[in-house]
Amino acid sequence: MRSLIAGCGGYLPERVVRNDQLAAEFGIETSDAWITERTGIRQRHIAAPGETASSMGAAAALQALERAGIPAAAVDCVIVATATPDSAFPATAVRVQAAIGAGPGFAFDLAAACTGFIYALGAADALIRTGQARCALVIGAETYSRILDWTDRGTCVLFGDGAGAVVLTAGEGAGDATDRGILSTHMHSDGRFADILHIEGGAGSTGGTGLLRMAGREVFRHAVSKLAAVVDQALTANGLAQSDIRWLVPHQANLRIIDAMGRKLGLPKDRVVVTVDRHANTSAASIPLALADASARGLIERGDLVVMEAIGGGLTWGATLARF
Ligand code: ACO
């Protein structure tokens, strides 16, 4: 049994804030040149007051289901990867389950920060392979604008809001002529680095602001070496080589990290899906949003080998190999 990727969808809030508006309208001591040169980010979407991880996640899920041609009633598992849930409980995933009219089944949230979508893909794939689910919605949904310290120019310029979703269905695939589906997911974490990227306090904590804190240079130092190692691990586990990769769909944090990964994998720039310029870093939503963007543009074709990778708070990092 394999998990086949049946469709992808995305949702972005209507409000777009360009880099130059951050300086002019938000009063942040920054510039378009500083942000663009260091990160590749040109703009971000910001959620409206009524928009939440569940409302955006549901919108992305409905688009993914429509593109897959699968009714919501067929969905028996919903996983939402998020660091910005609607509330500590119930899970954002159960709100999505109700909002889209999913069939009988189960729904839960998963917390692995920017690596959340990779972890969620790994969890959904395992549930499908073991027969506990037949049709899973894997969603990344974030409202980081609500956990940013808007007085900290080192972090508030980097993130945006949005949601992305992928529909996985149980199918044959392994061993057939196409060999389609999720080949494997590889997950890692190292809690010794918990403090270099974290939310200060929050529900269940005895104090703190509830806002995001990051030692940017420290995170950067870990990124490329850990991502390259986990992609290598995924290729080796499947007896594949870098030359087999058709598309890199990386977590969209920073263009310098994305470009470095493309170079490490020997991929030309037009084989790397980039949305960070338009979406900024949407954490767990960034990979499914990039997949939805690529699929809307008709980039990824049936049979293409796609590498997805991410690193984020935890530290957590991981990679998924999938043949579309
Ligand atoms: N505008 C203008 N100047 C700024 C801004 C800003 N928005 N932010 C910081 N600066 C200033 C600093 O005050 C500092 O000034 P100083 O030299 O006078 O003290 C100077 O710019 C350099 O600051 P650094 O923080 O050292 O800047 P750096 O070159 O490291 O770039 C960045 C910061 C872009 C965050 C970088 O460290 C990075 O890309 N890190 C990777 C982490 C990342 O992408 N995290 C995203 C979340 S994790 C993930 O998803 C992987």
Residues whose N, C-alpha, C, O or C-beta is under 5 A from the ligand:
A	BS01	ACO	E29 T30 S31 W34 R38 C114 R153 G154 V157 G216 R217 V219 F220 A253 N254 I311 G312
